[in-house]
């Protein structure tokens, strides 16, 4: 299957970078290379793009798509949390812009045997990096009931988290849960029918929660953002697209803290803590997809773009 992925908020993100033709830009979640292609199209002969992704299929697809830009493009297979170290090894310390398009790609969702989707029966996998040993199957079969409840409640924000966790544990005592189809059935039995009729697909929140836990998506984001902002040249920008309220909250709070890091009590007449602002938040409110985009790409409906500029 070809790596198909429609880049969300494409124009808004690329415009948000305020690209300099001779700048160095990082697409830290390369995917199929949609955002990167547009960035490269605006670069001059001395401009450079570095693409990072942990998914082998994404690397291959983006490599073909960006081939026409030749030497200006460098692709690295890694998680974006290792960006600073990976860039250091290729002699890059500072950059002019970074893109992060979080969440799961259309390709990953649509490739049934990757186990991301509740719409097809497949092995419970959900690894964004297939070099990783642990899979979703390990979480579903090995986490305690309390741990499963925490994951589904916190990352899936599902009000039936307790019941879903209980049903998973009851079921796996009879036999291991090995496929997305089995997990689907268990979740259906755990959620009252009247809520299934109105609340979207019953498995959506649990699948999302297990995927976030497995790939450590929120920790990676939380631990990487300060470093990324620190790598920007003055006037450089970071554009982040989130698809989940918890991701958006992390981005919003880290941006705000970097804009105003002062820890002095509010009644102090002057700042004495010495924490200096690293820049400014460009988007007071997140940028959302327009009507046209929502119409042709339903997966964009929960997308939010936030932008920060380094001083």
C-alpha positions as CSV (number, residue, x, y, z in Angstrom):
1,X,0.0,0.0,0.0
2,X,1.3,3.4,-0.9
3,X,1.9,5.9,1.9
4,X,-1.1,8.2,1.5
5,X,-1.5,11.0,4.0
6,X,-3.3,14.3,3.6
7,X,-1.3,17.0,5.4
8,X,-3.6,18.9,7.7
9,X,-3.5,22.7,7.9
10,X,-0.9,22.6,5.2
11,X,-0.9,26.2,4.0
12,X,-1.4,27.7,7.5
13,X,1.5,25.7,8.9
14,X,4.0,26.5,6.1
15,X,2.9,30.2,6.1
16,X,3.3,30.2,9.9
17,X,7.0,29.3,9.6
18,X,7.7,32.6,7.8
19,X,10.3,30.8,5.7
20,X,13.6,32.4,4.8
21,X,14.9,31.0,1.5
22,X,18.4,30.3,3.0
23,X,17.1,28.9,6.3
24,X,17.4,25.5,7.9
25,X,14.0,23.8,8.7
26,X,13.1,20.6,10.5
27,X,10.0,18.6,9.8
28,X,10.1,16.6,13.0
29,X,7.2,14.3,12.1
30,X,8.0,13.8,8.4
31,X,5.2,11.4,7.5
32,X,4.6,11.3,3.7
33,X,6.5,14.6,3.3
34,X,3.5,16.8,2.5
35,X,4.5,19.8,4.7
36,X,8.2,19.2,3.8
37,X,7.5,19.4,0.1
38,X,5.9,22.8,0.5
39,X,8.7,24.1,2.7
40,X,11.3,22.9,0.2
41,X,9.4,24.6,-2.6
42,X,10.1,27.9,-0.8
43,X,13.7,27.4,-0.1
44,X,16.6,28.8,-2.2
45,X,19.7,26.9,-3.3
46,X,21.3,27.3,0.1
47,X,18.2,26.5,2.2
48,X,18.0,23.1,3.9
49,X,15.3,20.7,5.2
50,X,15.9,18.0,7.7
51,X,13.1,15.4,8.0
52,X,12.7,13.1,11.0
53,X,10.4,10.1,11.4
54,X,10.5,6.8,13.3
55,X,8.3,5.0,10.7
56,X,10.2,3.1,8.0
57,X,7.2,3.4,5.6
58,X,7.1,7.2,6.1
59,X,10.9,7.5,5.5
60,X,10.6,5.6,2.2
61,X,7.5,7.6,1.0
62,X,9.0,11.0,1.9
63,X,12.3,10.1,0.4
64,X,10.7,9.5,-3.0
65,X,8.5,12.6,-2.7
66,X,11.4,14.9,-1.8
67,X,14.0,13.3,-4.2
68,X,13.7,16.2,-6.6
69,X,15.2,18.6,-4.0
70,X,18.4,16.6,-3.9
71,X,21.1,17.7,-1.5
72,X,18.9,20.2,0.3
73,X,17.1,17.4,2.0
74,X,18.4,15.2,4.8
75,X,16.2,12.4,6.2
76,X,16.8,10.8,9.6
77,X,15.0,7.8,11.1
78,X,14.4,8.6,14.7
79,X,11.9,9.9,17.2
80,X,11.8,13.7,17.4
81,X,12.7,13.6,21.1
82,X,16.3,12.8,19.9
83,X,16.3,15.8,17.5
84,X,19.0,17.8,19.3
85,X,21.5,15.0,19.4
86,X,20.7,13.8,15.9
87,X,21.1,17.3,14.4
88,X,24.4,17.7,16.4
89,X,25.8,14.6,14.7
90,X,25.3,16.2,11.3
91,X,26.7,19.5,12.5
92,X,23.5,21.5,13.0
93,X,23.0,23.3,16.3
94,X,20.5,26.0,15.4
95,X,17.5,26.0,13.0
96,X,15.1,28.6,11.6
97,X,11.9,26.6,12.0
98,X,10.4,23.3,13.2
99,X,7.1,21.6,12.3
100,X,5.5,19.0,14.5
101,X,2.3,17.3,13.2
102,X,1.3,15.0,16.0
103,X,-0.8,12.0,16.2
104,X,-1.2,9.1,13.8
105,X,-1.0,9.4,10.0
106,X,-3.8,8.4,7.6
107,X,-1.4,5.7,6.3
108,X,-0.9,4.2,9.7
109,X,-4.7,4.2,10.3
110,X,-5.5,2.7,6.9
111,X,-2.8,0.0,6.9
112,X,-4.9,-2.6,8.7
113,X,-2.0,-4.8,9.9
114,X,-0.4,-2.0,11.8
115,X,-3.3,-2.4,14.3
116,X,-4.0,1.3,14.8
117,X,-7.6,1.2,13.6
118,X,-10.7,-0.2,15.3
119,X,-12.3,-0.5,11.8
120,X,-10.4,-3.5,10.7
121,X,-9.5,-6.8,12.5
122,X,-5.7,-7.1,12.8
123,X,-3.1,-8.0,15.4
124,X,-3.0,-5.5,18.3
125,X,0.2,-3.6,17.4
126,X,0.1,0.2,17.2
127,X,3.8,0.8,17.2
128,X,4.9,4.0,15.4
129,X,8.4,2.6,15.4
130,X,8.3,-1.1,14.5
131,X,11.8,-1.6,15.9
132,X,10.2,-1.3,19.4
133,X,9.6,-4.6,21.2
134,X,6.5,-3.7,23.2
135,X,3.1,-3.6,21.4
136,X,-0.5,-2.7,22.2
137,X,-1.1,-6.4,22.9
138,X,1.4,-6.2,25.8
139,X,-0.4,-3.3,27.4
140,X,-3.9,-4.8,27.0
141,X,-2.8,-8.2,28.4
142,X,-0.2,-7.3,31.0
143,X,-1.3,-4.0,32.6
144,X,-3.2,-4.3,35.9
145,X,-6.8,-3.2,36.0
146,X,-5.8,0.0,37.8
147,X,-3.2,0.8,35.2
148,X,-5.6,0.2,32.3
149,X,-8.2,2.4,34.0
150,X,-5.6,5.2,34.4
151,X,-4.6,5.0,30.7
152,X,-8.1,4.9,29.4
153,X,-9.3,7.6,31.7
154,X,-6.3,10.0,31.3
155,X,-5.5,9.5,27.6
156,X,-8.8,8.5,26.2
157,X,-10.9,10.7,28.5
158,X,-13.5,8.0,28.4
159,X,-16.2,8.2,31.2
160,X,-16.6,4.4,31.0
161,X,-12.8,3.8,31.6
162,X,-13.4,1.8,34.8
163,X,-15.9,-0.6,33.2
164,X,-13.7,-1.0,30.1
165,X,-10.7,-1.9,32.2
166,X,-12.7,-4.4,34.2
167,X,-14.1,-6.1,31.1
168,X,-10.6,-6.3,29.5
169,X,-9.2,-8.0,32.6
170,X,-12.2,-10.4,32.8
171,X,-11.9,-11.4,29.2
172,X,-8.1,-11.9,29.2
173,X,-8.5,-14.4,32.1
174,X,-10.4,-16.6,29.7
175,X,-7.9,-16.2,26.8
176,X,-5.3,-13.6,25.6
177,X,-6.6,-10.6,23.7
178,X,-4.6,-10.6,20.5
179,X,-6.6,-8.6,17.9
180,X,-8.2,-5.3,17.4
181,X,-11.5,-7.1,16.7
182,X,-11.4,-8.9,20.1
183,X,-10.7,-5.6,21.9
184,X,-13.5,-3.9,19.9
185,X,-16.0,-6.5,21.1
186,X,-14.9,-6.2,24.8
187,X,-15.3,-2.4,24.6
188,X,-18.8,-2.7,23.1
189,X,-19.9,-4.9,25.9
190,X,-18.5,-2.4,28.5
191,X,-20.4,0.6,27.2
192,X,-24.2,1.0,27.6
193,X,-26.0,0.7,24.2
194,X,-27.7,4.1,24.5
195,X,-24.3,5.9,24.6
196,X,-23.0,3.8,21.7
197,X,-25.7,5.3,19.5
198,X,-24.7,8.9,20.1
199,X,-21.0,9.0,21.1
200,X,-19.2,8.0,17.9
201,X,-17.4,4.7,17.7
202,X,-17.2,3.1,21.2
203,X,-13.6,2.0,20.7
204,X,-12.2,5.3,19.5
205,X,-11.1,6.6,22.9
206,X,-9.6,3.4,24.2
207,X,-7.6,2.8,21.0
208,X,-6.3,6.3,21.2
209,X,-5.4,5.9,24.9
210,X,-3.5,2.6,24.3
211,X,-1.6,4.1,21.3
212,X,-0.6,7.2,23.3
213,X,0.6,5.1,26.2
214,X,2.5,2.6,24.0
215,X,4.3,5.3,22.0
216,X,4.8,7.6,25.1
217,X,3.4,10.4,22.9
218,X,2.6,12.9,25.7
219,X,5.9,12.4,27.7
220,X,7.9,12.7,24.5
221,X,6.1,16.0,23.7
222,X,6.4,17.4,27.2
223,X,10.1,16.5,27.4
224,X,11.1,17.8,24.0
225,X,9.5,21.2,23.6
226,X,11.8,23.3,25.7
227,X,14.8,21.9,23.8
228,X,13.2,22.6,20.4
229,X,12.5,26.2,21.3
230,X,16.1,26.5,22.5
231,X,17.3,25.3,19.1
232,X,15.6,28.1,17.2
233,X,17.6,31.0,15.8
234,X,16.2,34.5,16.7
235,X,13.0,35.0,14.6
236,X,12.8,31.2,14.1
237,X,9.4,29.6,14.6
238,X,7.9,26.3,15.8
239,X,4.5,25.3,14.4
240,X,2.7,22.4,16.2
241,X,-0.4,20.7,15.0
242,X,-2.2,18.7,17.8
243,X,-5.3,16.4,17.5
244,X,-6.0,15.8,21.2
245,X,-6.9,18.1,24.0
246,X,-4.1,16.8,26.2
247,X,-1.5,17.5,23.5
248,X,-2.9,20.9,22.9
249,X,-2.8,21.7,26.6
250,X,0.9,20.7,26.9
251,X,1.8,22.9,23.8
252,X,-0.2,25.9,25.1
253,X,1.3,25.7,28.6
254,X,5.0,25.3,27.4
255,X,4.6,28.1,24.9
256,X,3.2,30.4,27.6
257,X,5.9,29.4,30.0
258,X,8.6,30.2,27.4
259,X,7.0,33.6,26.7
260,X,6.7,34.5,30.4
261,X,8.9,32.3,32.6
262,X,8.9,34.7,35.5
263,X,8.3,32.9,38.8
264,X,8.1,36.0,41.0
265,X,5.0,36.5,43.2
266,X,2.5,38.8,41.4
267,X,2.9,41.6,44.1
268,X,6.6,42.0,43.4
269,X,7.2,45.4,41.8
270,X,10.0,44.1,39.6
271,X,11.2,40.7,38.5
272,X,14.1,39.3,40.6
273,X,14.0,35.6,39.5
274,X,16.1,36.3,36.4
275,X,14.1,34.0,34.1
276,X,14.2,35.6,30.6
277,X,11.5,35.3,28.0
278,X,12.5,33.1,25.1
279,X,10.1,34.6,22.6
280,X,6.4,35.2,21.9
281,X,3.3,33.1,21.2
282,X,2.1,34.1,17.7
283,X,-1.3,32.3,18.0
284,X,-3.3,33.6,21.0
285,X,-6.0,31.2,19.9
286,X,-5.2,28.1,17.9
287,X,-5.7,28.1,14.1
288,X,-8.4,25.6,13.1
289,X,-9.1,24.0,9.7
290,X,-11.5,26.0,7.5
291,X,-14.8,24.8,6.0
292,X,-13.2,23.6,2.7
293,X,-10.6,21.5,4.5
294,X,-13.1,19.9,6.9
295,X,-15.2,19.0,3.9
296,X,-12.5,17.0,2.0
297,X,-10.6,15.7,5.0
298,X,-12.8,14.7,7.9
299,X,-9.7,13.7,10.0
300,X,-8.8,17.3,10.3
301,X,-11.7,18.2,12.5
302,X,-9.9,18.0,15.8
303,X,-6.7,19.7,14.5
304,X,-5.3,22.8,16.2
305,X,-2.2,24.8,15.1
306,X,-0.1,26.8,17.6
307,X,2.9,28.9,16.7
308,X,5.8,30.3,18.8
309,X,8.5,32.7,17.7
310,X,12.0,32.9,19.2
311,X,13.4,36.3,20.2
